[in-house]
Amino acid sequence: MEAAGVYVHIPFCREKCVYCDFCSFAGAEALQAPYVAALLAELRAAAPRWRAVPFDTAFLGGGTPTILPADSLVAIVAECRRRLALPADAEITVEANPGTVDLAGLRALRAGGANRLSLGVQSLDGAELALLGRIHSAEEAAAAVELARRAGFRNISLDLMYGLPRQTLGVWRRTLEGALALGPEHLSLYALTVEEGTPLAAAIARGALPPPDDDAAADMYEVAERTLAAAGYAHYEISNWARRSPDDPAESDGPPRLACRHNLKYWHNARYLGLGLAAASYDGLARYRNIEDPREYIRRLAAGESPEADREEVDPPTRIGETMMLGLRLTAGVGREEFRARYGRGLEEVYGPVIARLVDDGLLESDARGIRLTSRGRLLGNRVFAEFLPSA
């Protein structure tokens, strides 16, 4: 049985970024303490239903988790360890914004069991940070990495964004080089997506900003691939790289040791428990999601009620299709032996014509190990993924 992971959503932030459509709230300090109490109540209620499932990762995301007092985050980590029997070597990640961390708080997190820090840097260019509505400067981002090292974190990931309005290749290269100079163990690079209803979408709609340029974003992605490979980082998922170590497997054999173990569960279509506002869970048969209203969430948990908003049973064809769609995000792709062990049939038995067509189109490569996206396929991933879903 593959171990599951627990995701804990902290929906608070100091300011809402202009591109963000996540379930998060600025200026809601009065809700923070009751929300943490509700989170712990949800965990206590959910744990018995997951008792037979081993867990080995926890991920506190947001929002900005580090806007909470460090002792609140430590209490959440401790309760996850206790209720879900997380082992001593569990990967425990906390997302942080460079503008919301200090040495004392980071030391408390590290002492409380967090062993991986994910910093939302996004850019090292002042104009881009202002455009995105970020609350930190490039200097504060670098300082946050230094503070995390002093606090004892030995596994740090940086998030960066590309394909921004007016972003140039030269600025993107400087951001990549600046990020590499900070020596992170892991990098996540995300193309900007303009979400309906955000201030960024409104600015683009009224002509104040140009829309993202897909060709420019593709050029930036290819620059990142070359730059990070030359710097010794393994590209293990479409948007994710980890620093290589001597004991890493060959790229086609699996992810590097410093890959994000929690996120690998999503890409392997494994089980995960979600706690908090809008958090999703998947138990292998059904997917369910929590409500998004913080006051109603707090009220329900205080009353002993479920925070669940909706539930969807996932039928076998959809489960198989999602395994393909998610697994192909990994550069190692979907392995033949793993697929047969999981579903009792071979890849070609289920998807032979689809695989053949995508190989002919230069989007997939196939060998004795399995199938995976080509370099061109990574740029056109959504087109490939749609071919494996039942509704395609």
Buried (B, 14 or more C-beta within 10 A) or exposed (E): EBBBBBBBBBBBBBBBBBBBBBBBBBEBEEBBEBBBBBBBBBBEBBBEEBEEBBBBBBBBBBBBBBBBBBEBBBBBBBBBBEBBBBEEEBBBBBBBBBBBBEEEBBBBBBEBBBBBBBBBBBBBBEEBBEBBBBBBBBEBBBBBBEBBBEBEBEBBBBBBBBBBBEBEEEBBBBBBEBBBEBEBBBBBBBBBEBEEEBEBBEBBEEEEBEEBBEEBBBBBBEBBBEBBEEBEBBBBBBBBBBBBEEEBEEBEEBBBBBBBBBBBBBBBBBBBBBBBBBBBBBBBEEBBBBBBBBEBBBBBBEEEEEBEBEEEEBEEEBBBBBBBBBBBBBBBBBBBEBBEEBBEEEBBEBBEEBBEEBBEBEBBBBEEBBBBBBEEBBBBBEEBBEBBBEEE
